[in-house]
C-alpha cells in the first residue's frame, strides 16, 4: 500500500475545536463570570447557575485583590461555568437587565404623598394631616411654596426635600 492509497479517517471523526477557539471560550466564560460578580446573591439565585458557582462568586466578592487572589478566583469561576448552558445564563441575565424578571416596586408612601401635595397644594396638605397628625403643616406648606416659586431646574431639589421630610416623619 502506497502513501497515496492511505486516506485519513477525518471524515468520520468530529472536528475538535482549535486551541485558539478553546481559549476564546474560556475567556468568554471568565468575562461572564466577572459580570456575575457584580450581581447580588438574590439575583444570582434567579439565574440557572449552580449553588457551587454562587458560593464561588460570593467568595470572589470577599477576597482582597492582593497577590492576584481575585484573578485566580475568577479563573475558578470560569472553570465552574464550563458545565453551564452559556446561552441560558446569558438569556436570563438579559431578561433581568431588561426587567422581565424584576418585580416592580410599589412607590413609597412618602413619594405618593409628596406627589399629591405638589399637585393639589393646601387642600391635600390638610387631608394628609388628618391621616398623619405628626406632620407639621407649616413645613409642608413651605416646601410646597418653594417648589411653586422655583424654576424647572430647582423644583427637583424642593420635591426631594419634601419627600425626605415625609419619609423621616412617617417612618421615623
Secondary structure, 3 states (H helix, E strand, C coil): CCCCCCCCHHHCCCCCCCHHHHHHHHHHHHHHHHHHCCCCHHHHCCCCCCHHHHHHHHHHHHCCCHHHHHHHHHHHHHHHHCCCCHHHHHHHHHHHHHCCCCCCCCCCHHHHHHHHHHHHCHHHHHHHHHHCCCCCHHHHHHHHHHHHHCCHHHHHHHHHHHHHHHHHHHHC
